[in-house]
Amino acid sequence: MSAMDTDDLNVVLPSTTTSGLSLSLHPLPILNISEHLTRMKLRTNTNNPFVLGALLGTQNGREVDIVNTFELAVEGDGQLVDHAFFTHRRDQYKQVFPSLEFIGWYTVAPTPTSRHIALHEQFTAYTPTPLLLILQPISSVASSNLTITSQNLPFRAYEPSLEIRDRRSRSVFIEAPFTVETGEAERIAVDWTAKGGAGGTSLESHLQTQRAAIKMLHERIMVLVKYVTELIAGRATKDHAVLRSLSALMASLPATESPGFREEFDTEYEDVQLTAYLSSLTKSTNILNDVSRRW
């Protein structure tokens, strides 16, 4: 059966036809496909570049995990997959990740068409039922009424199938719901990426947390100051419970100016400064040792 059998008919079966797959999508494929699309947009200077890649994962019966991806090359006008490049890259990934198998392919489009059927048939030589994962452009997502429960990602997964129409069979797709599955290592990696990579240190993270806490405290103090100002001016309603709390808070403030507090504060400050100086001295000593070894 060729892609011409599909003609211009819709190649996706209606939502009344459900898929029996239990599909899990991991964060790495989401990041890889999004990065692939962004890079192709910049390279081709177009909003809708042609994007094609392979899906790697594991399959146990009807349970499928999409774990990784790699990009694919095409020949001619983009209708033919470069099979030599595909097999070479697949074998390379197999050496590093022996548990991962080729389970499907991905592209960017609003919805599958006959062109995707033609591409799909080129992958059946490597796996009987290659899955299709589509990243939908933002414009098509905004105008689409299709939704999948439990996720708002602009991705759609499709399982291949056969339809008998007018005594002829044709390849079609069935939309398959999926869930986003993350392991502990993936959660750490995604959090690390979201925070900008390894540019920061533990000290920087600690200082940022302290800065956020101080900023929040300052904002709340300003709310109290505004309330008291409005109350004195007669523009706010008197709340005796709030005033009693403010009075208790103000009564505790003079205790922070006691000699004991000042002495303890100075001691802590000196300890922190001494620790910083020792850290700087240790780092300088290590650098000096490295230089002396080289020369």
N, C-alpha and C positions, 0 to 999 in steps of 0.2 A: 504494500500500500504506500502510495506516495503522498506528498503534501498537497498535490493538486486535487486529491479526493476531497479535501476540506472545502474547496472553493472559497466563497466569501461567508460561509456560515459561521455562526458563533462557535468557537472551539472550546468554550467553557460550559459545562452542563449546568442547568439551573440549580439553585440552592436547595431544592427538594432532594437532590442526589447528594448524599453525604459520603465522606471518606471515613474509612475505618482505621486510618493511621493515627498513632499516638506520636505526635511530632514535637520535638524539643529543639529550640533554637538557642545557641549559646551566644554570649556577647561578642566574641571575637569575629564571627562572620558578619555581624551587624556593623562593627567598626570597619572591617576590611572592605565590605561592599560600599559603604558610605564614602570611605576614603578613595576607593577606586573611581567612583562617580565624580567626586570633587576634582580629582586629578585630571580626569579626562575632559571635564568642562574647561579647565584652565588650559589644557594642551591644545584642544581643538577650537576653543573660543566659541563654543555653541552651548545652548542650554539643554539640548537633548542628544548627547553623544551616545554612540553604540557601545554598550558595556557587556562583556561576556566573561564568565569565570566558572570554575568548577567547585562543587561542594564536597567536602570530606567529612566523614563521620562514621558512625556505627549503626548497625541495624540488627535487631534481634526480633525476628518475626515481624509484627506490625509496629514495633517500637523503634523509632528512628531518632537519632541525635545528630544534629548538624553542628560540628565542632570547629571546622576550619575551612578556609577557601584558598584558592589561588587563581590568578588571572589567566585567561586564555588568549591565544592569538588566532586571527582569522585570515583567510586567503581571499583574494579577489575583492568583490564588492561587499564582503562581510557575510555572505551566505554560506561559506564553507569553513569548517573548523580546521585549524592547522593540527592534524592528528599527530604528526611527528613531535611537535612542541608539547602537545597534551600528554602523550605517553612519557616523554622525557621528564616533564615536571611531576607527573604522577609517581613515577618510579623514584624520583628524588625525595618526595615527601614520604613515600613508603619506607625508605631507609631510615628516616628520622622518626616517623610516627608509624610504626608497623601495625598498630591496631586500627588505624583509620583507613577506610575504603572510599572509593569514589561512589557517591550515592546520588549525584544529580548536578545541576548547573544553575547559574543565576544570571539575570539580566535586569535591565531597567526598562519599564514600559508601563503604561496605564493598565493594560490587560493583555492576556495572551492572544495571539493572532495566528494566522496560517504560517507566517514566517517562523514563529516559535515552534510550530509543529515540524517544519522542515529541519530546524536545528535539533529538535528533540530526537528525531529519527537518526541523526548522526551519532548520538550518544548511546543508543541501544546496543551497540556492539560491545560496550564496556560494562553495562549493567542492564538487566532486562527492563526495569522500570525506573528510569532516572527521574528524580523529583525536579521540579522547577520552583525556584524561589525568585520572586519578582519584587524589586524595589520600585514603588510607584512614585512618580514625580509629585511634587507638592501641589501643583495645579490640578492633577487628576484626583488626588486625595481630597482636595477641597470640594470638588464638584461631584464626588462619588457618594452614593448612599450606602455602599457596602461597608459593613463593620464586622469585626470579629471580636467576640467577647473576650475580656480579660487583657486586651492590649490595644494601644493606640499607635503602634508603630506602623509606618507606611510600607509594610511588607505583606506579601500574599504568597502562600505556599500552595502548590498544585501537585496532585498525583495523576499520572497518566492513566488513561483507560481507553477502551474501545466502544464505539457506538455503532449500532446497526441501523442504517437509514436507507430506505429504498433498496433493500437487499444488498447493500454495499456497506462495508465496514470502514470506519475512519477513526483516526486518532483524535482524542479529545482530552481535556483536563477536568479534574474534579478539585474544587477548592478544599484544602485541608486545614483545619484549625491547628494552631500551634501555641505552645507556651514557651516563655523565655526561661531557660534553665541556667543557673549559675552555681558554680562550685566556690569553695572558700578562696582558692587561689585566684579565680576569675573576679570575685568581688574585690579582693585586694588590688588586683591589676586595674580594674575599672576605676576604683577610688583614686589610685595613684595617678591615672591618666587624667581624671577630672580635676585633680589638684595641680596639674601642670607638670607632671613628671617628677624627676629627681632633682629639680632645681633648689628645693628647700631642704632644711635640716630640721632635726628634732627641736633645736633651740628656736629656730624661726617659727615652727608650728606652735610651740609653747607661747612665744611672745604674741603671735597673732591671736591665740585664744585669750590671753590676758587683755590684749587691746580691745577685743570684742566685749569682754566682760566689763571693762572700765567704761567703754562707750555706752553700754546698756545702763550702767549705774548712773552715768551723767545724764542720760535722757530721762530717767525716772526722777532724779533730783530736780531737773528743770520743770517737770510736771508739777512737783510739789511746790516749787518756788512760784510758778504761775498761779497755782491755786491760792496760795497765801496772798499774793499780790492782788488777785481779783477779789478775794474776800475782804481785804483792807479797803479796797476801793468801793466795796458794796455791790459789786457786780456778780458775786457768787453766793450760793446758799450755804449757810453755816451748817457743817456736819460735825457734831460733837464727837463722834467716834473717831473720825479722821483727825480732829484736833488733838484728842487725847493721845493718839498714836504718834503724832508729830511732837507733842510735848515730851513723851517718853524717849523718842529718838534724840531730841535736842538735849535732854538731861544726860544721856550717855556720852555725848560728844566731849565734854570737858575731861573725861577719864582718859582720853587719848593724848592729852597734853601733860599727863603726870610724868614725873622724873623717871619712874620705873619703865613706863612705856617708851620714853625717849631713849633710855639706855638700851633696852632690848632691841629697839628699831635700829639704833646705830650699830649694835653688835651684828645683827643680821645683814645690814648693808655692807659692813666691813668684810664679813665672811663671803658674801657674793663677789665683792670686788677682788678678794684674795683668790677665790676660785678662778675667776676670769684671768687674772694675771698668771696663775700657775698653768692654766690651759695654754695661754699664749706662749709662755716660756717653754713648755713641753713641745709644742709644735715647732718652735724655733730651733730647739735642740735636735729634733728629728731631722729637720731640713739640713742643719749643719752637719749631722752625721752622714747623711746621704751625700753631701758635697765632698766631705773628707774621704769617703770610700771611692768616689769616682776619681779623685785626684791624688 
